[in-house]
Amino acid sequence: MTAALARAWQGVRWYLKEFTGEARWDDYLAHCAEHGHTPVSRREFERRRADAAEASPMSRCC
Amino acid sequence: MAGTLTTTDGGGGSYPAGSGRSRPSIRTVAIWTAVALVGAVCWGVLAIARGETISALWLLFAALSSYAIAYRFYSRFITYKVLRADARRATPAERLQNGVDFDVTDRRVLFGHHFAAIAGAGPLVGPVLAAQMGYLPGTIWIVVGVIFAGAVQDLVVMFFSMRRNGKSLGQMIREEIGLVGGIAALIAVFAIMIIILAVLALIVVNALAESPWGVFSIALTIPIAIFMGIYLRVLRPGRVLEATGIGVALLLLAIVGGGWIQDTALGDTLTLSKEWLVLALVVYGFVASVLPVWLLLTPRDYLSTFMKIGVIVLLAVSLVVARPVIQADAVSDFAREGTGPVFAGSLFPFVFITIACGALSGFHALISSGTTPKMVAKEGQVRLIGYGGMLMESFVAISALIAAVVIDQGLYFAMNSPAGATGGTAESAAAFVQGLGFDTTAQSIAAASAAVQEETLVSRTGGAPALAVGLAQIFSQAFGGGGQAFWYHFAIMFEALFILTAVDAGTRVGRFMLQDTVGNVWKKFGDLSWRPGNIIASAVVVGLWGSVLYIGVTDPLGGVNQLFPLFGIANQLLAAIALALCTVLLIKHGKLRYAWVTGVPLVWDLVVTMTASYQKVFSDNPAIGYFAQRQRYADAQAAGEVLAPAQDQGQMDQVIFNSTLNGILQSFFALLVLVVVAHAAVVIARAVKANGLPTTEEPAVESKLVEPAGLFATPEEKRAMADRDRLVGAGAGRSEAEEK
């Protein structure tokens, strides 16, 4: 029972992090570690991501 | 490398391996038989119940079981038999992965993103207005429409766009139908977007006018969003969940706070007329379009998305707990006579255009092409994301319809009829609805207004206030303890939040389109980072929808009554363009025998929209035809008379001007669509003769990605994924949840 709840909580957390894009930072760190790059600071990383969003229209329907 | 792969045109195997194409298990058969039985019983009850009150849950479960069956069988048929989605073929996300727009995304996450992008206030207000025809026409259209038209459109457009590296609808029309069709489609999309933005903003204005509580809580969403933006940029970069948690808490506080301030001096200051609200919205739309997105748009979008999903879940639970009883007739007299006060016209065609979003929404074709298809991991997933996402929106529409039909129907008509009809006071409104055949009294209208702590509910048109009253009733029934006023303003808040998100995002999209188009002749203007270009394009877009909004708000005949049909028809006309493209592509790909899949909804949609357009333009009934209405007021003016509800010659001028403008817009939209459809017909004729034509589909490339094709991984896919993860080693895979 507890194990099932913990798994469900993990699943929800995973989903929310993916959904909001928070997980992109973790992906980036993993990517850097894999290729031996030194990651930029989180502030820098998020700033670049936000600036990239500037040029995409982000459609929202009625 | 691509040699052994099937292309769209060729090829044998269609259904994915291991997905139960072989003999289904007894358990599967039992489950689907049960679902079908539930559906049959619910529809049966709806069909035979006459004159007695029935529970709204029959509507809900009739819809849910129909969706389940349609998803399981029809969407599967379209995905694998008609479109031949192929798991071995790499999607653009896999081939062109760049981490920015092309990005392999988990199907469930992408489903959430896509749903958040397509669902807004549309499915919430259309069904509320259509409830004047009774609950049955709206329900049938929402369910049947989504299964055979709306969800099909979203799915097929998404698939074809995916096969073309995520090209936009306009690009595909230009390349597959022709330049003239492409230009007509581009103009149609832009014009329709302006109308949609204006009508959405009109709904917000009608919900917030003279309501200090509403204005207070909505206005606070702006500083809350800016705070979140700064939090995410400066204080704790990237912690979206934290920031959203804080934002939602502040938002709820803002709703509660509205109740505290409404009787204070601040409340008086925030009691705004419709004209002031128009100005506020226009300024807001302009500023939001020019500001960097991280400061306002992105954080607002997080708030509105979480509110959206939260409220939908809350509503579904509350409906089951509260089990409200339907107050409306199955089919009202207005459906037969076409004399309803909410919007004029008979059941056919006007129910089918009043409910656009939730059944068939052309605007979705813009979202299903472009952004989403660039992120799909496996071809088969378009079934979940495109078809499934639209079913979910349809469910929202059914819930909204339920909220509108469980409130007292006299109150419903007092709220949704224009002020010219109700006279604006509880007494005159009661007299008006008694004339319609309801025994609602002035006292009960006043009591309903007092219960939600609004000055008045009379002629609060646009659907949002009526929906909020319905939701307040359902929520307070489900959770007990009253709190109607809180729930009412909660509902107003989340509707306004959706709409404002759509308005600011829509203004930006409109700005991009304008800059892109003008950029073809004036290069500098097309540069999105050029400030003056941004400012000019934003001002033009805001100015356009702002003027239509102002016209609607000041219309003596009621802006919603006059403009909502235009909005619905425009949205459905866009669907006609999208379905025409889908049909052309099916035939070009040599699938003439499956062309009915999009061809039948196309024909239906054309019949509906062209009948509606014809009536709005040529009907000699002034309540329906814009030009007949113009004539009636012009004649009266020439004779020196003033026709109610106009009160002076100035308002007579206004009615004449507005009717003319609406009539011209209506004809213009219909003509543009006819141009596109005529061009499509030519291409279809050529393609039929040649047994298919070459298209711009990208050649097949073998996929290396191991991902499930559907919502649930099949045993075979699970094994493949386990193998993949072993190969990758202990590395944190994207699909960690899969392994559980």
Interface residues (C-beta under 8 A of the other chain):
Chain A: R7 Q10 G11 W14 Y15 L16 K17 E18 F19 T20 G21 E22 W25 D26 D27 A30 E34 R42 R43 F45 E46 R47 A50 D51 A52 A53 E54 A55 S56 P57 M58 S59 R60 C61 C62
Chain B: V100 D101 D106 R108 V109 G112 H113 A117 I118 A119 G120 A121 G122 I196 L200 L232 R233 P237 G238 R239 V240 L241 T244 P292 V293 W294 L297 T298 D301 Y302 C357 S361 F363 H364 L366 I367 G370 T371 T501 A502 A505 G506 R508 V509 F512 L528 S529 N571 G731 A732 R734 E736 A737 K740
